[in-house]
Amino acid sequence: MLTSDFDYHLPPELIASAPLADRAASRMLVIHRTTGLIEHRLFSDFPSYLQPQDCVILNNTRVVPARFLTDDNREILRLKSHSPTLWRCMVKPGKRFKLQHQVSLGDATGTVQEVFENGDRLIAWDRPVDEDRYGHLALPHYMERDEQPADRERYQTVFAAHEGSIAAPTAGLHFTPEILASIPHAFITLHVGVGTFQPVRAERIEDHVMHHEEYDVSAPAAAQIQSAARRIAVGTTAMRTLETIARDHGQIIAARGETNLFITPGFQFKTVGALLTNFHLPKSTLMMLVSAFATRDLILEAYRQAVAQRYRFFSYGDCMLIL
């Protein structure tokens, strides 16, 4: 299949650049895969779609301030901390981050130790960087704005626990403590990387190289998830984690590792029975994932209706429940 097969028209004004005041006030488009029925509901209706033996699986990763701006207009996006003083980063502009070049963030001085083939840099700092002072959330580029103080709380799920993500698992942003307390649920962890936002540049989807992300599923969570009659993944990160473990072990077990699972039409799902997710960018790997779960034609029709009904799109936008 071609990357262009997963394109759709989105008026720019439907991109949500700011969140709603009430997390649970988002709209929820519901797709019934067996009948093709599409409903227009509210996220507050989500618990009404659950059955007694269901388990809702949520990603409890926590977003870290991974974007750093220097006084001389250089930008660093930390991809991975090998230690508090050794970071793998994306940088801008690249010509100012040549091998052995130095950069400063407050009292910390960093030296470019390695330039990777894909353009990433390995930067070694002489002391830990003051992240509270110099770090910013790496909000998605389509918001077309810098971080605001309110984003520090609002761009986290209410159940965020384990630091490590560059971006939020956005399907989880709709949950309130009250809704969470009313449903059967379990937590897994997958740290969302920058690859989530990188465009698919290959013309054919099979030529795309998927990024790696770290996951961790505890033994109590694995037992609860495995015993459920139906597993409802909240977000594509939870979906990819569960399907990776099911593929590798035949069932959900306690596991820790990395996944680069690329779910495209034709994928055989082994464990997830329903998916709650936000709306995704055209021609993205996430559009391919939901098209694999609900067929491309049904997803494109759902997106057409969402545009016509003026849903709010992307990270701070509305959501979709695929049953």
N, C-alpha and C positions, 0 to 999 in steps of 0.2 A: 504494500500500500504506500501511497505518497503522503508526505507531510501535509500537502495542500488539501488532502481529503478531510482534514480535521480543522478547517478554517470556518469562520462564521463572521457575520457583520455585527460589530458592536459600536453603537454610538458612544463617543468619548464621555458624554455627560452621564452615562450610566455607571462609570467607574467610581466606586465609593472611595473618596479620599479621606474620609473621617468616619468614625463609628457612630452608631446610634447610642443615645444615652442609656437605653435599657438593652442589655445584652440579648434578652429573650424576645425582643420585639421584632426581630428579623422575620421576613417572609420565608416560606419554605415550599418549594415546588416538589411535589411527590410524584415519582414515576413507578408505576406497577409494571414490572417487566413481562409478566405472563400475559397480561391483557392489553398492554400499551396505554392504559388509562393514565392521564396526567391531571393531577389536582393542584390547586393553588391554595395553600394553607399558611399558617403561621408556625414559627418554630415552637411556640408554646404548646402546639398540638402534638409535638413529637412523642411524649409519653403515651399518648392514646394509640400509637401504632405498635406498641410493644406487647409481646405475649409473655405469659408467666415464666417460661423457661429460657427467655432471652438473656443474653449478656451484651451490654454495650461496652465496647473497648475504646478507651481514650488514651491519647499520647500525652504523658505528663512532663514532657520536656519543658525547659524554661529558656526563654530567649535571653541572650547575653548582649551587652553593648559591644558589638564587634566592629563598628566603623569608627575610625580615628582620623581626625583632621589636624594637620600640623599648622604651625603659624605661617609657614611659607607655602601654603596652598597645595600641599601634597595629601593624598588620601590613601589610607590603608584599610583594607577589609580583612580581618583575621579569619582565616578558614579553619585553622586547627592550632591549638596550643599543645605543643610537645612538652612544654614546661612553662612556668610563669615567665621565663625569659627567652623562650625559643618558639617563634610563631611561623606558621606557613600562611602566606597572605596573598591576596590580590592587591595590586597597587595602581595608582594613577597620579601623574603620567609615568609610564614605564621608563622613559628615557632618564628620569631623575632617580631611578632605583637600580643603577648598574651595580655589578659585582663590587663589593667592598665600599660602596657609597654609604654614607651615614645619614640618619634621620633622627630628629629629636621630638619627644613628647614629654614636655615638662623637664624634669630632672633626668629622665631616662634617655639614653642614646642607643640607637639601634644600628647595626651594621648588616648589610646585605651579604649573607654567607653563600647563598646559592641562587641561581636563576634557572628555573625549571623550563622544560621544553614548551609547556603550555602557557608560559608567561608568569606563573606564580613565583613568589620570592620566599626564601627562608631568611628571616630576620632574627638576629641574636641581640638581645638587649643587655645592657650592663647592669640593670636593676629592673624590678617589676614596674610596669607602667601604672600610673594612677588611673585606673579604669573609670572610677566614679567621676573624675574630673574631665577626662579626655575622651571617654567612650560614648558612642551614640548608638541607638538602635539603627540597624540597616533596613529602614522601611523600603518596601518595594518601589522601584523607580516609577511605576505607573501612578503612584499617589502624587507625584510631582510636588513634593514638599519635604521639608526637613522635619526631624523629630520635634514634637511638642512635649512639654512636661507630662500631659495626660497620657501620652502613649506608653510611658514607662509601666503603667498599670493596665491600661486598656489593651495593649498589644501582647498581653499575657493571658492565658486561660486562668480561671479561678483555681484550678488544680495544678498549676505549674509547680514542679518540685525539683527537677534535676537540670542544672545549668548545662548548656551546650549547643543550643540552636542559634543559627543566624536569623531564621525567620520563624514566625509562630505557626503551629499546626492550626490553621485558621478555622476549620470546622468546629474545633473545640471552643472558640471564642463566644459562641452563642449560649453556652451553659452557665447557669447561675447555681449557687450552692443549693438553692431550694429544689431546682429541677434535678440536680445531681443526686440529692438525697432521696428522691422519689423513684429512682430507677435502679435496676440491678446493673452494676458496672464493675469493670476491672481496669487497671492501668498498665500500660506498657510504656517503654521509652524508646523513641527514635529521635536523634538529634538532626534537625532539618539543616541541610547544607545549601550552599549557594547554587548548586546544580538545579534546585527547584525552579529558579528563575531564568536559567540559561536557555536561550531559544534552541530549537531543533534546527540545525543548519543543513542537515542532510536532506536530499530530495526524497529518498526512500527511507521509510522509518527504520528498516532493518539495518541501515548503515549508521544509525545514531549510536554513540557510545554513552551509556548511562553512567551517572555519577554514583559514588559510594557514600553511604550514610551508616552511622553506627546505631545499633539497637541493643536493647537489654530487656528481657522478659524474666521476671522472677518465678520461682517455683509455685508460690501461692496463686499468682495471677494465671500462670499456665494451667494449673489444675482447674481453676474456676472457668476459664475460657473453654478448655477442652470438654468440660462436662455440660456446657450449655447446649440447648436444643437448636438455637440459632444465634449466630455471632454477628453483631452489628458493629462494623468498624466506623469509628468517627474519624474521618479524614483519610486521605490517600496514604499518609505515613503509617497509620495503624493497619490499613489494608496491605501495604507492601511488607510490613514486618510479619504479619500473621501468615501471609501466603508464602513468604520466604521460609519460615520455620516449617510450615506444612509440607512444602516441596522437599525440604532437606531431611525431614524426620518422619513424615507420614502423619503427624499429628502435632498439636501444640504442646511443646515441652519447654522447660526453662532453658533459655539460650541467650548467648551474648555474642555479637559479632558485627559484621558489616553486610549490607545488602546493596546490590546494584540491579535489583530485579526490575526489568522493563516490561510492564504489562501492556500488551497491545491486543487488538482483536484476534481471536483464535486462542487466547490464553485459557487454560483449563483451571478454573478456580477450585480450590480444594477445601476451603474452610470458611470463608466469609459468605454470609447469607444476605446481608443488606449493608448499604453504605450511606452514611451522611457526609456530605461534602459541600464545599462552596463551589461557585462557578469559576471556571478556569480560563486561562488565556488561550486565544486561538492558536492552533497548530502546536500546542504544548504536549509534553509527555503525559500530563495529567488529563488532557482531553482524550488522549489515546487510551488511558486507563479506564475512564468512565465509559468510553465507547466499547471497550472489551466487556465491561460488566453488563451493559444495557443495550448493546448494539449501536452502531454509529448512527443509523437513521433515526432511532428513537431519541438519542441524545441531541442530535441536531434539531429535531422537531421541538424538544423541550427547550433548548436554547432559543429557538425562534420565538416560542411563546413567552419565554422570560424577557426577551427584548421587547416584545409587543406589550407586555404587561408592566414594563418599566421596573423590573427587578434591579437591585443594586449588585454590582459585580465585584469579584475578587476578594482580597483579604478582609476588608471591613464590610463586605457586602452580605447579601442574603445567602440562603443555602438550599440544597437539594437532597431529598431522601430517595434513594433508589432501593425499592423492595423486590 
